[in-house]
Amino acid sequence: MKLYFAPLEGITTCVYRNAHLKYFGGCDAYYAPFITPSDNERITLKTLRDIIPDKNEGQNLKVQIMSNNSKSFAGFMTKIRRLGYNEININLGCPSGTVIKRGRGSGFLRTPDLLDKFLYEIFSDADFKITIKTRIGFDSCSEAEKLIDIYNKHPLDLLIVHPRLRAELYKGFPHMEIFDLWAHKSANPLCYNGDIFSADDFRRICAAYPELDSVMLGRGAIANPAIFREIRGGKPLDASELVEFTHILADEYNEVLKSDGYTLNKLKEIWIYAMWNYPHEKKIEKLVRKANKLGDFLKIIGGLK
């Protein structure tokens, strides 16, 4: 079973991915956060800097695009082919309000006929491997059957499914009854994504769906960066590792951002998830949230046991 590290916008940049690969590793590939080409197909080096191969050695990096325009998509494929990539992932899951306003991400799921047309257009001229990361609908589970019928029309290399609706964001529980339907009906290889927070969660999914191609972890891997190691039978994460990893991230971010303040903001965003490992450490969690100096933040997390 292949293990993938999901893209999280603003978090799993090349700085984070490289640090994770060196310190923990354990996944078969990392997915970069989505890149959105402009409608005029203009893609600058600044837009592509996170996926430059020289900055991502050893990651088996997968590139993700957010687009609803087949011409922009074709232009983007040309650009990343020059960088040596031969696979692209389409983001149909992002629930951000600014994204869905433009009919991208999970917003594209509201117009299944346009989505089908888009897929026909890109597959008619594609010599790339194309994968999709999707939710099961926009605001109703009744949308799921039409969506899987659309995906089945196209030769996807992988269909990564987060079995929630856009309307649910990350609340409630995944609709496993819908994933079960898709698992039996899909003509394409499936990857499960959603609420894998422990090795036991992973094992339950694998036991229920032994035919899966892969499993993707996102928030669970940010909270516990050793989770891939644990899944593969290694030792559980301990607090000293998490603190040391955070110090490494602090150094790496500071080298790139040249700012204690920006580095602190990056680390606090990660530690919103990391504190899930310590539900009884309410005092430290409160101090982490309130910290306004990088040095203070690093001292606070050093108090974890």
Salt bridges, closest charged atoms under 4 A:
ASP28 OD2 - ARG232 NH2 2.99
ASP39 OD1 - ARG104 NH2 3.25
ASP50 OD2 - ARG17 NH1 3.01
GLU87 OE1 - LYS62 NZ 3.22
ASP113 OD1 - LYS146 NZ 3.18
ASP116 OD2 - LYS153 NZ 2.79
ASP116 OD1 - HIS154 NE2 2.93
GLU121 OE2 - LYS117 NZ 2.62
ASP127 OD1 - ARG81 NH2 2.50
GLU145 OE2 - LYS185 NZ 3.21
ASP149 OD1 - LYS185 NZ 2.96
GLU168 OE2 - HIS175 NE2 2.71
GLU177 OE2 - HIS175 ND1 3.26
ASP180 OD2 - HIS184 ND1 3.80
ASP195 OD2 - ARG164 NH2 2.82
ASP195 OD1 - ARG219 NH2 2.82
ASP200 OD1 - ARG203 NH2 2.69
ASP201 OD1 - ARG204 NH2 2.27
ASP213 OD1 - LYS2 NZ 3.09
GLU241 OE2 - ARG229 NH1 2.83
GLU285 OE2 - ARG289 NH2 3.38
